[in-house]
């Protein structure tokens, strides 16, 4: 299922990966159009919310909905990272599971200008200044870490940053991955730097490098559709990661409340639990320390 969805977007994702990795990221504190300071548990009670379908929170996402973000192509089952995040936001706002409705929304349509048929959209949409001209974003519910991808039969098996110091690493020029390798791994030899994401993939396929470093979403795509037999050795946090936010209609009265809910989940540790369940253990991507 992951492979079929990934192959569908194969022509587009390398471009998206370059854009996501290469552009400066917005600060998470400024990711929503409306500030969360005006929101509170009292003002954000579900009875006070202006919803597209009265009494239900409508959440949009693309179809097929693929792992590790959704499981079994079914956002309603609560399985997968973004399915779990959606229900957690809903719960924070007072909605039970049967008061949540999922709607199919093509990826590009989610942040296009115009009226929305959803209250929020969860579909790995990166927060950017360009997109904020057309839609609102909640506070970030995820910041993509960096991931180390190794080819089939790799001799790199120890999931630690120290084990990578003497490895021949490949990265794409102008990306946060290059910064992450330099600051977090500090390899004994300079990483090989490539002009494009396709060059990085080719380098891994042809054995020019022992491993490549990309952001985690790109790693899922690379191992699922581009390099047969490759795997994610692990992932690690690094500054400048790609931030995802819930998408809302421009000027939505819900924006501050959704951000309030995301912030509450962040502070309680619930978002980290969901991350650990579905994007670390659930995706076979251990943390590199």
N, C-alpha and C positions, 0 to 999 in steps of 0.2 A: 504493500500500500504506500509506504514511504517512497519507494522507488518510482511508482507510477506517477505520483504527484510531482516528484522532483524532476522526472523526465519531461513532464508537461511544461515546466517553467525553466527548462535547461538553458534556453537561449537568453532568458532575462536575468537569471540569478547572478552570473558573473558580473554583470554591470551593477546590479544592486549591491553585491558584496564590495566592489570597489568603492561605490559611493558611500556605503556605510562605514567602511574602514578608513577612507581617506579624508572625509570631511570632519572639521572640528565639531564636537558635540555640544549641545546646549546643556547648561547646568540644570540638574534635576529640579532645583528649587524654583526655576522659572519655566518649567515645562507646561504648566497649565495656564490658560488665558485668564481665568478667574482665580483669585487667590483663595487658598483654603482657610485663611484666617476668618473669613466671613461665614464659614460653614461650622456646624456643630452637630452633635448627636441629636439635638432638639430640632434644629432647622432642617436636618436631612432625613427626618422620618419619612417613610415611604408615602404617607398620606399627603405630604407637602410637595411631592415631586411631580413635575410635569412630564408625563410619559407618553410615548407614541401610541401605546395601547394601554388604556386605563387599567390599573391594578396589577400589571405585569411589567417586569424589566426585560426589554427586548435587547438581546446581545447578538451582534452580527459577527460572522466569520466566513471565510472562503470555503469552497467545497471542490475537491475533497479536502477534508480536515485530517492532517497526517501527524504521526508520532514524531517527536515526543510531546507535541503540543496538544494533540487530541488522539484518542485511541479508537480503533474500529470505525473510523470515519463517522463518529457519532458524538458531537459536542455535548449532547444532553446527558451523557452517562457520568460526567464528573471526573473522568479519567483523562490524564494528560495535563501538561502544565497550564495551558490557557483555559481549558475547561475548568480546572480546579480554581484558577484565579477568578474566573467569571463568577462562579458560585460563591467564592469567598467575598468578593465585592458585594454581591447581591445580599448575602447574609449580613454583612456589616451595615447595609442600608435597611435591613429589616425584612427582606424578601425570603420566603421559604423556597425550596428547590422547585416546587410545582408552580411558583409564581415567577419563574424565569422562562422566557421563550427565546429560542435560538433561531436566527434567520440567516439564510445564505446571502452573503454580500461579497462580490468579487473584490479582490485585493485593491486594485486601482480605484474602484468606485468608493471605497471606504473614505478616502481622504480627498476625493474630487469635490469641487465646489457644488453647492446645491443642497436641496432638502434631503434629509436622511430618513430612512425607514427603520432605523434602529435607535436605541438610546445610547448604547456604547458599542464599539467594535473592537474585538481582540483578535489580531491577526499578524503578530510580529511586526507591527508598523513602527518604524523608527521616528522618533521625534526630531523634527527639523524646522528651521525658520521658514523655509519655503512652504512646507505643508501647513504650518500654523497660519498662513495667510488665508487658507480655505476652510480649515477645521480647528476645533479645540483639541487639546490633549490633556489627559489627567497627569498627575504626578507619575513618574516612571515606576512601573511595576517590575522591570527587569533591566539589568545592564549586562550585556553579553561579555562573558570573560573570554580570554584567549584559549585556544586549544592546540594541542600538538597532535598532528596526524602522521602516522607511520605507515609504510607500505607492507604488503603481505610478506611474512617471513622476517620482519625486522628484528635486529638484535637488541633494539631498545625495548626492554621489558619492565624496567624499574620505574615506577610512577613517582619520581621525585624530580624537582628542578635541578638538583645537584647532578643527577645522572645525565643531564643534557649538556653540561658544560663543554664536554669534548666532542659533542656530536656536530655533524655538518648540517646546519639548519638553513632552510630556505624561507624567504618572506617576500612580500610584494612591496615595492618602493612606495613611500608616501603614506603608509598605513600605520594604524596604531599597533599592529602586530610587530613591526620593526622596533618601535619604541619599547614594547613589552619585552622583546627578546633582549634588548640591550640592558634594560633596567632590572628585569626580574631573573633572567637566566645568566646574563653576563658571560657568554661563551668565551672559551679560550681563543677561538679564531672567529673572525668576523663572519656573520651570516651571509649567505649568498642572496643577493638582492635582485629581484626580477621586475621587469617593467609592467607585466600584466598578470592577472589571476590565471589565465591560461598557461602562461609560462611557468607559474608556480606548480600547476598540476602536471605539466610535462616533465618538470624537474623531478617530481616525486615518482612518476611512472618510469622514467629512464634511469633512476638510481643516481641522479646527479647530487642528491642530498640524502641524508639519513631520515630527515623529517621536515615537515613544513609547519609553520605557525600561522594560524588564521583565527578569526573569531569563531565562537562555538557554533552559531547557526550555519556559517559557511562550512564548518567541519562536518556537520550532519549531511549537508548536500554533497560535499566532496566524497565522503565515504559511501554514501548511498547511491550516487549516480555517476561519479566521474572516475574514480580509481578503484577498480575491482580488487577486493581482498584487503583494502586499506582499513585502518581502524583508528579510533581516537585513543591515544595513549593516556590522555588526561587533560584537564583544563586548569587554569589559574587566573586569579583576578589581576587586573592591570589597569592603570589610569586611562581614561579616554575611551572606555567601552561604549558600544552602541546601545542607546537607551530606547526602550519600547514603552509606549503609553497607550491607554485606552483612547480611542478616537470618538469624538462627539461632534455634533453639528456646531458650526461656528456661532459663538455667542450663546451656547446652550446654558439654560439655567441649572443643568445638572452638573456642569463641569466642576464647580467647587466641591460639591458633595461627593462626587466620584473620587476626586483627589483626596478629600477628607478620609474616605474609606480606604484608599490605597495607602495613605500615610499611616492610618491606624493599623493596618495589616503589617506594614513594614515595622512599626514600633513594637508590635506584639511578638514579632518573630514568626508569624504565620506565613508570610511570603517566603521566608528562608526555608521553612519546612516544606512548602510546596516545591520550591526550587530543588531542594535536596532530593525530594521524592521522585520528581519527574525529569529533571535535567542533569542530575548527577548519577545517582544509583539507577534510575529508570532508563537512562540513555547510555549506560555503560561508559560514563565519562568521569572517572575518579578525579578528585582534586589533587593537583600537584603541589607539594609543599617543599 
